[in-house]
């Protein structure tokens, strides 16, 4: 996608397996910026890995011509479904290449996104191994900087590191339109997950409204995390093996004080 997560995942794969054993698909949508595509090609050249550009717009338009997706729908009815469709088209293309060549696809979602459900089932969550699933977004940036410093040059282009995070699935879309700033979100997640603090404790540092929103998202998206591929466990409270929580029961760890009796 030309973002920081896929860039770091590519670097980790090249370092672990050797660049000759890594293949990447560049799958721009109609909303992808030109620099996202050029950044992806530059990264592939810097790593010495094989890259293939497969635009998704033709498939996207084919879906849009059907009644269920868009033919008879108003623009207001499309929204999130259309954005997720693009992610699922990419996921399908990745799995096709996996079937054709026997490759292991890497899911690139980070712990911050997985925590609050800012990810797409059967889309960016598709794959055989979730390489960043226990890495908070701010630490993804730290790993990226590590690769560049270790190499003595910008293996990961500076523009990838410096541009605002965006899924680029809609015009002028940025992560911060849907999420709190990552420095705030990651601090809250550390408190709620790693230190197992209550909403009241975490709210001594961060706005309580955002803390409550984060906890609600964390609880309600357990069903998504149950369907993600296995990944590396880096912390004591990694999703899955380090943090086993109910998925379907009416369960609110900090209720009623923290969520005012709302159901998850």
URPE-V346643 format. One record per residue. N is the residue number from 1. RES is the residue in one small letter. PHI is phi in whole degrees, 0 to 359 (none if undefined). OMEGA is omega in degrees with one decimal (999 if undefined). BURIAL is 1 if it has 24 or more other C-alpha atoms within 12 Angstrom, else 0. Layout:
n res phi omega burial
N RES PHI OMEGA BURIAL
N RES PHI OMEGA BURIAL
This chain:
n res phi omega burial
1 x none -178.6 1
2 x 88 -179.7 1
3 x 262 -174.9 1
4 x 291 -176.9 1
5 x 293 179.2 1
6 x 293 177.8 1
7 x 294 179.8 1
8 x 293 177.2 1
9 x 299 178.2 1
10 x 295 178.8 1
11 x 296 179.5 1
12 x 297 179.5 1
13 x 295 -179.9 1
14 x 296 -179.8 1
15 x 290 -176.4 0
16 x 283 -171.0 0
17 x 250 -172.3 0
18 x 92 -175.8 0
19 x 300 -178.7 0
20 x 291 -178.5 0
21 x 253 -177.6 0
22 x 240 176.0 1
23 x 234 179.5 1
24 x 236 174.1 1
25 x 253 173.4 1
26 x 263 -172.1 1
27 x 237 -179.0 1
28 x 293 172.9 1
29 x 256 177.2 1
30 x 294 -178.3 1
31 x 261 179.4 1
32 x 290 177.6 1
33 x 284 178.4 1
34 x 300 -176.3 0
35 x 288 176.0 0
36 x 295 178.5 1
37 x 291 -179.4 1
38 x 294 176.4 1
39 x 298 -179.4 1
40 x 295 177.7 1
41 x 295 178.8 1
42 x 297 178.2 1
43 x 299 -180.0 1
44 x 299 178.1 1
45 x 295 -179.2 1
46 x 297 -179.1 1
47 x 275 -176.5 1
48 x 74 -179.8 0
49 x 257 179.3 1
50 x 282 -179.7 1
51 x 226 179.2 1
52 x 222 179.3 0
53 x 262 -179.2 0
54 x 230 179.2 0
55 x 299 -176.6 0
56 x 260 -170.5 1
57 x 296 -179.4 0
58 x 298 178.5 0
59 x 292 178.8 1
60 x 302 -179.3 1
61 x 293 177.2 0
62 x 296 175.8 0
63 x 297 -177.6 0
64 x 297 -179.5 1
65 x 283 179.6 0
66 x 272 -177.2 0
67 x 294 -174.0 0
68 x 294 -176.8 0
69 x 267 -172.7 1
70 x 198 -171.4 0
71 x 301 -176.0 0
72 x 249 -176.4 0
73 x 257 171.7 0
74 x 285 179.9 0
75 x 303 -177.8 0
76 x 293 -179.2 0
77 x 271 -175.3 0
78 x 273 172.1 0
79 x 47 -174.7 0
80 x 299 -179.7 0
81 x 300 179.5 1
82 x 291 177.4 1
83 x 296 179.9 1
84 x 293 177.3 1
85 x 302 -179.9 1
86 x 298 177.1 1
87 x 296 -179.0 1
88 x 287 173.8 1
89 x 297 177.8 1
90 x 298 178.9 1
91 x 299 178.8 1
92 x 296 -179.9 1
93 x 295 177.7 1
94 x 298 -178.6 1
95 x 290 175.1 1
96 x 298 178.0 0
97 x 297 177.2 0
98 x 299 178.8 0
99 x 295 -176.5 0
100 x 291 -171.3 0
101 x 242 -178.1 0
102 x 75 -179.9 0
103 x 278 173.5 0
104 x 264 -179.7 1
105 x 284 176.5 1
106 x 261 170.0 1
107 x 277 -169.1 1
108 x 249 179.7 1
109 x 295 179.1 1
110 x 265 -174.4 1
111 x 296 180.0 1
112 x 297 -179.5 1
113 x 292 179.8 1
114 x 296 -178.6 1
115 x 299 -174.3 1
116 x 255 176.4 1
117 x 77 178.8 1
118 x 276 -175.4 1
119 x 197 -173.1 1
120 x 240 173.5 1
121 x 302 179.3 1
122 x 66 176.5 1
123 x 241 178.3 1
124 x 289 175.6 1
125 x 274 -179.7 1
126 x 290 177.5 1
127 x 150 -179.1 1
128 x 252 -178.5 1
129 x 207 -178.1 1
130 x 261 -168.4 1
131 x 287 -176.7 1
132 x 245 -170.8 1
133 x 293 177.9 1
134 x 244 -179.0 1
135 x 238 176.9 1
136 x 295 -175.3 1
137 x 303 -178.5 1
138 x 297 178.5 1
139 x 283 172.8 1
140 x 300 177.2 1
141 x 296 179.4 1
142 x 295 177.4 0
143 x 295 178.0 1
144 x 299 178.3 1
145 x 296 177.9 1
146 x 300 179.5 0
147 x 300 -179.0 1
148 x 292 179.9 1
149 x 295 -179.3 0
150 x 297 -179.2 0
151 x 279 -177.1 0
152 x 74 177.9 0
153 x 199 -177.6 0
154 x 276 172.2 1
155 x 300 172.6 1
156 x 271 -176.8 1
157 x 306 -178.8 1
158 x 301 -178.5 1
159 x 296 175.9 1
160 x 293 -179.2 1
161 x 289 -170.2 1
162 x 260 -177.9 0
163 x 284 178.2 0
164 x 298 179.0 0
165 x 302 -178.8 1
166 x 204 174.1 1
167 x 283 -179.1 1
168 x 52 177.0 1
169 x 249 178.3 1
170 x 204 -179.9 1
171 x 297 175.1 0
172 x 53 -177.9 0
173 x 265 176.0 0
174 x 223 -179.3 0
175 x 305 -174.5 1
176 x 288 171.2 0
177 x 287 -176.6 0
178 x 246 -174.8 0
179 x 235 169.0 1
180 x 295 173.6 1
181 x 307 -174.1 0
182 x 298 179.0 1
183 x 295 176.0 0
184 x 282 -178.8 1
185 x 302 -177.9 1
186 x 293 176.6 1
187 x 296 178.0 1
188 x 295 -179.8 1
189 x 296 175.7 1
190 x 301 179.4 1
191 x 294 -176.3 1
192 x 290 -173.5 1
193 x 265 -172.4 1
194 x 290 -176.7 1
195 x 263 178.1 0
196 x 54 180.0 0
197 x 274 177.0 0
198 x 281 175.4 1
199 x 302 -178.1 1
200 x 297 179.9 1
201 x 291 -179.0 0
202 x 293 -177.9 1
203 x 288 173.2 1
204 x 290 -178.6 0
205 x 250 -174.2 0
206 x 243 -179.6 1
207 x 303 -175.3 0
208 x 299 179.4 0
209 x 301 179.6 0
210 x 287 178.2 1
211 x 297 179.4 1
212 x 295 176.5 1
213 x 301 -178.2 1
214 x 296 179.7 1
215 x 296 178.7 1
216 x 299 178.5 1
217 x 296 -179.8 1
218 x 300 -178.7 1
219 x 291 -172.7 1
220 x 284 -177.7 1
221 x 252 174.7 1
222 x 300 -178.9 1
223 x 298 177.2 1
224 x 291 -176.5 1
225 x 295 176.9 1
226 x 296 -175.8 1
227 x 257 179.7 1
228 x 278 177.3 1
229 x 294 173.4 1
230 x 295 -179.0 1
231 x 208 -178.5 1
232 x 284 174.7 1
233 x 263 -177.8 0
234 x 249 -177.5 0
235 x 241 179.2 0
236 x 295 -174.8 0
237 x 245 175.4 1
238 x 293 177.1 1
239 x 300 -179.2 1
240 x 97 -175.1 1
241 x 294 -176.8 0
242 x 258 -176.7 0
243 x 210 -177.7 1
244 x 262 -175.7 0
245 x 232 176.6 1
246 x 299 -178.6 0
247 x 253 -173.0 0
248 x 245 -177.8 0
249 x 288 173.8 0
250 x 284 -171.8 0
251 x 226 176.9 0
252 x 224 -172.1 1
253 x 301 -174.1 1
254 x 253 -179.5 1
255 x 286 0.9 0
256 x 270 -172.4 0
257 x 299 -169.7 0
258 x 270 -174.3 1
259 x 240 173.5 1
260 x 56 174.2 0
261 x 79 178.8 0
262 x 290 177.4 0
263 x 278 -179.2 0
264 x 287 999 1
